[in-house]
Amino acid sequence: PDKAKKDSKKETKKESAGLSPAETKELENLKQSIVERKTILKEQGMSGGQQNKDEEVVKMVARMNELKEKQEPGSTKKEKDAKKDKKTPLSAEEQKEFQKLQGEIEIYKAKLRTEFGYSNKDIKADPDLQEMESRIAAFQKRS
């Protein structure tokens, strides 16, 4: 029974990752303050974009993000930044190059079979073919 109590204490410590109770309270207060400030600005007729540029709001949001990041590293990374890591589609020129390369590989394989009498195993071991296929693989990763 005592061990269960100790485990639950450990779990609560993990949940508040890197924030002290004071910082957690500050984070909650900041969230509330931002909402209140934006409400006041809205009543003054400011648009959402203008509210976000307000000096006080900017400072509070910056501090809030610092605390959130400390609480959960990587949590404030924007979706746009995450998308940069993803694949960019092939341009029309790259598509043509990709198709041309696929054709060259087929021709090269046929040539190895017929002119040089290569077996499938020999063909797979051919360094020139491996280089071409690595270029194809790079294109495929992006498409």
KAZIPE-V426482 format. One record per backbone hydrogen bond with DSSP energy under -1.0 kcal/mol. NH is the residue of the N-H (numbers start at 1). CO is the residue of the C=O. If there is no record, write none. Layout:
nh->NH co->CO
nh->NH co->CO
//
This chain:
nh->5 co->1
nh->6 co->2
nh->7 co->3
nh->8 co->4
nh->9 co->5
nh->10 co->6
nh->11 co->7
nh->12 co->8
nh->13 co->9
nh->14 co->10
nh->15 co->11
nh->16 co->12
nh->17 co->14
nh->19 co->16
nh->24 co->20
nh->25 co->21
nh->26 co->22
nh->27 co->23
nh->28 co->24
nh->29 co->25
nh->30 co->26
nh->31 co->27
nh->32 co->28
nh->33 co->29
nh->34 co->30
nh->35 co->31
nh->36 co->32
nh->37 co->33
nh->38 co->34
nh->39 co->35
nh->40 co->36
nh->41 co->37
nh->42 co->38
nh->43 co->39
nh->44 co->40
nh->45 co->42
nh->46 co->41
nh->51 co->47
nh->52 co->48
nh->54 co->51
nh->58 co->54
nh->59 co->55
nh->60 co->56
nh->61 co->57
nh->62 co->58
nh->63 co->59
nh->64 co->60
nh->65 co->61
nh->66 co->62
nh->67 co->63
nh->68 co->64
nh->69 co->65
nh->70 co->66
nh->71 co->67
nh->72 co->68
nh->75 co->72
nh->77 co->74
nh->82 co->78
nh->83 co->79
nh->84 co->80
nh->86 co->83
nh->95 co->91
nh->96 co->92
nh->97 co->93
nh->98 co->94
nh->99 co->95
nh->100 co->96
nh->101 co->97
nh->102 co->98
nh->103 co->99
nh->104 co->100
nh->105 co->101
nh->106 co->102
nh->107 co->103
nh->108 co->104
nh->109 co->105
nh->110 co->106
nh->111 co->107
nh->112 co->108
nh->113 co->109
nh->114 co->110
nh->115 co->111
nh->116 co->111
nh->118 co->112
nh->123 co->119
nh->124 co->120
nh->125 co->121
nh->126 co->123
nh->130 co->126
nh->131 co->127
nh->132 co->128
nh->133 co->129
nh->134 co->130
nh->135 co->131
nh->136 co->132
nh->137 co->133
nh->138 co->134
nh->139 co->135
nh->140 co->136
nh->141 co->137
nh->143 co->139
//
